[in-house]
Amino acid sequence: MTNNKLAPDHLLELDNVNVHFPLREGVVKAVNGVSYHVKPGEVLGIVGESGSGKSVTARSIMRLQPKQALNAGGTIRFRRRSGEEVLISAEDRQSRTMRDLRGNEIGMIFQEPMTALSPVHTIGTQIMRTVMLHRKVSKQDARARAIELLTRVQMPRPHDIVDRYPHHLSGGMRQRAMIALALACDPTLLIADEPTTALDVTTEAQILHLLKSLQQELGMAIIFITHNFGVVADIADRVAVMYLGRVVETGTVDEIFYAPKHAYTQALLRSIPRLGGQKARRLKTISGSVPDPFNVPQGCSFHPRCMRAVAGICNGEEPPEVIFETGQMARCHFPRDIRVEAAE
């Protein structure tokens, strides 16, 4: 990207964002040159294996990285409701601007609500505090808003739940409470960090349906972080695939599922269990394992696990970003040489 201003049709832009963790053993480049954008009202799915940098990137948008994290470059820009552009990457985590953005214009659903919600305050109190922080309303009006939000997220008995503590609720109910808290001030951008990981299949489907209906009702943009391609297919408009701190491919849902250009994307798709077929077959896996973050391979970081790697090129040179006519991007030396096997 490398722009000094947001594109007119973009709500959020990340340009070459880097987040490093200096540790005793060395420096971990958890986020290594990540660039992507989100348009108003769209759902961007971020997918990849554990440790690929998905959550660290999202926390960088909120300025909620661990204190030992080092912001090693890049820019993050966000467009406020007023039209004002904010250079988030230049803000301190405790700045007035960030405190005004968090929970107001950017909401976040954390991966584990039991640790994200306060155990010593009721669900209603936590929602009310967020509302009263960003809106000039009375305590009575804030409580009414809390009940309204719990009703909106289809919480059973919202008038009762508003006075309950998180440990009184089931996993699915806690996740609904977390969503209600994130939506307290009708944000224009919602970041959902693997919100269905710890839920059973039925509850997961309910939460996904809820998020889709809320997104359509409120018109907000969503960054949906997951390792599950099935969830991505169900909820996203566009997809960014991450590996070892980098975005290796981006495209529409149809492009990623039916015309993937990067070997890693194809490997992920081949490993998805499929129903039907005349006979059972072994589930395909990605060969090898994710490299040690202290010793990332030279060249393309995926080349030790890639069946199509070419010695002297893939293990020696950083792959370029190849942009196709449709706008699909793949960070690969030979993106056009990869056969479409994922949709078999």
N, C-alpha and C positions, 0 to 999 in steps of 0.2 A: 504494500500500500504506500507507505512513506508519504503521507499527506499531512499538511499542517492543519487541515480542517476536516470535519466529518463530511462524507458524501451526502448530498441533499436527501437521499432516500434511506439513510442509515440511522439507526437509533444508537448503536454501540459499535465501536471499532477497536480491535486490538491489532497493533502493528509491531511485530518483532519483539514481543514481550519475553523477557528472561527473568527467571527467579531461581537463585542459587542458594544452596545450604552449605555454608562452610562448616565442615565437621573435622574431627581429629584425624579420620582416615583420609580425608581429602574433600574436594568440593563436589556436591551432587547438583547437577544441572537439571532440576526437577522440571522446569519450563525453559525450553531452549529455542527461542525464536518463533513463538506462536503468533500467528496472524489469522484473524477471522472477523466477520462482522455479523450483525443481527439487524434485520429490518423491523420497523414497527409492525406488530401483529403476527409475526412469523414464529415458528417453533424450530429452533436449531438443535439437533441432536448431537451430542458429543459422545463418541464411543471409543473404547479401547480397553486393553487389559489393565488390571490393577498396576499402579505405579507409572502409568503413562503421562501423568501430569494434569489430568482432567480437573480434579478438585482444587489443586493448587492454583491453576489458572483462574478458576471461578472465584476463589477467595481473594485473588489479586484484584479482581473487579470490585469487590467489596472492601478492599484494603484490610482483610482479616487474616493475612498470613501469620504463621508463628513468628514470634519476635526475632528469632535467629535467622529468618529468611532475609536474603539480600536481593533487593530489586536491582538487577544488573543491566537494565536498559529496556528500551521499547516504550511505546505509548499506549494508553487506554483513554479513549474519548467517549463521552456520553452526552446525548441531547436531552435536556430537561423539558418538562411540560411547557415551560415558557419559551422554548426555542433556544435558550442559552446553551452553549457547548461547555462542558466541563472536562478539563484534562485531569482525569482521575489519577493517572500515574504520577502526577506532581503533588498530590495531596497526601498529607500525613493521615494515618489511620484515625487520629483523634481530632482532626480538623473539623471546624464548624460545617464546612461543605459536606464532608463525608457523613457526619452525624445527621445532617438534614436529608441526604440521599438514602441512607440505609433505612429500610423499613417504610420509607415514604414513597420514593420514586423507583427504588430497586428493592424487591423483596427476595428472600432466600428461604428455601425449604432445605433443611439440613438432613444428612443421611440417617442419623439416629436421633429421633425426637426426644428420647428419654434423656439424652445428655444435652440436647439443645434447649429444652424447656427447663425452667427453674423448678426444682422439686419442692420448694418451700412457699410457692405462690400458686394460687388457683389459676386455672386456665383463663377465667374471665379477667382476673387482675392483670395478667401478662398482656392480654389483648388490649385492655383498657389503657394501660400505661403507654403502649405504642400509639394508640389513637390520640391520647391527650398530649403526647410529646409533639406530634406533628399537626394537630388540629386544635383550634381554640373551642373546645367543647366542655360542658360540665361533666362531672363524674357520672351523673344519671344518664346523660346522653351517650357517654362512652360505654356504659354497661349495656344500653340498648343496642349500640353498634356491635358489641361483642356477641350478643345473642343473635343479632341479624346475621353476622358472619358465620357463626356456628350452624345456623339454619341453612345458609347458602352452601356450606360444604357438606350438607346432608348428615349432620351429627344428630343421632337420636337423642331425644329429650334435651334440647339445647338450654332450656330454662333451668334444668337440673345440672347439666354438665358445666355450666358457666361457673359454678361454685365448687367444682371438684378439682383435686390435685392430679398431676400427670400419672402418678402411680395407681390411681383409681381406674385408669382407662386401659383398654386393650391396645395392642400395637396399631391396629387400623384406626382406632379412635384418636390415639395420640398423633398419628400422621395427619388426620383431618384437622385436629387442633393446630398443628404446625402450619398447615396450609391457610387456615383462618387467620393466624397471626401474621403470616407473610402477606396476606391480602388486605390487612387492616386499613391501609390508606390507598387502596386501588393503585398499586405500582404500574408503571408502564413496562417494566421488565421484571420477570420472575426467574430466578435461578433455582432450579430443582436438582439438587445433588443426590443422585441415586435414591429418590424418595420411596421406592418400592422394594429395595433390596432385601429387607428383613421381614417382608410380608409374605403370607401364603398366596397361592395363585389366584384364588377367588378375590381376596382383599386387594391384591395388586391390580386386577382388572377393574375393580370398583374405583380405585384411586386414579387410574389412568383415564377412565371415563369421566370422572369428576374434573380432572385437570383440563381435559379437552373441552368439556362443556363450559367451564369457567373461562377458558381462553377465548372461546367464541363469544361468550356473553360480554366479557370485559374488553376484548380487543387488545389484550396485552401480548407482548412478546415473551417467549420462554426459551431459556437455555436449559435443555434437559440432558443431564449427565447420566450415563449408564454404561454398563458393559454388556447389555443385552440387546442384540440386534432386533429381536422380536418386538421389544418395546419401542425401539426407534421406528420400525416400520409402521407401528400403530399410531404414533403421536407426532412425528417430525415432518417438516416440510423440506428442510435441507439437513445434511449430515456432514460433520467433520470427524475424520478418523485420526486418532492420536496414537503415537508410538514413541516411547522413550523421550517424552517432553516436546515432541514435534507434531505438527499437523501434517500427515502424509497424504491425505486425500480429502477433497471436499466435493460435494455435488448434491443434486436433488436426491430424494429418496429413491426414485426410479433409476437414476444414473448409478447410484451406489449399489443397488440390489441387482440390476440387470445389465449394467455395463461398467463394472469396477475396473479401474485401470492399474491400481497398485497391488503388488503381490500380497501384502499384509491384509488388505481389505478382502481379497479373494480367500485367503487362508481363514480369516474369521468367518466368512460366509459359509465356507465348506464345513466348518465345525459345528454349524447349527443342526440340531436334530430335526429330522423331517418325518412327517407322518405319511402313510401310504406307500405305494411301491409294491412290486410283486414279491420281493423277498427282503428279509432284514439284512442290513449291512453294517459293518463296523463304523462307528463315528470317527470321522477324520479329525486328526489333531494337528496343531502347528508343531513342526519339528523343533527340537531344542528348547531353550527357555529364555526368558527375558535376561539380557546381559546385566552384569554387575554395574550399578549406576556409577561406581567409581572408575570403571574401566569400559567406557562406551566404545564400541568398535569404530575404527576409522572408516571414512567414506559413508556409505549408506548404513545406518545403524541396524537395519533389518537383514543385511546380507548374510550373516552366519546362519540364518534360519530360512533363507530364500532359495527355493529350488531352481530359480532362474538367474541367480547371481553370476556375473561374468568376472572372473579373476582379472585383476589389473585395472578394472574400472569401478565396479561396485564396492570393492574393498579399499579403494584408493582415493576416490573423489566424492565430494559431497554431491548428491543428486540435485539437479535443478528442479524448480517448480515448472511443470509443463501445463500450460493452460490450453484447453480444448475449445473448439468453436462454441460449444454450449455454455462455457464458463466453468465446466468441471476441471478441477486441478488435481494433479498427482505429482508428488515429489519422488520421482523415479527416473533412472537412466533409460529404461526401456518400457515405458508405459503402454506403448502401442503393440508391444510384442506379447502381451499377456492375453491369453484366451479367456473368454467369458464362460466360466464354469459354475459360477455361484448360483445361477438360477436354474440349474438342472433339476 
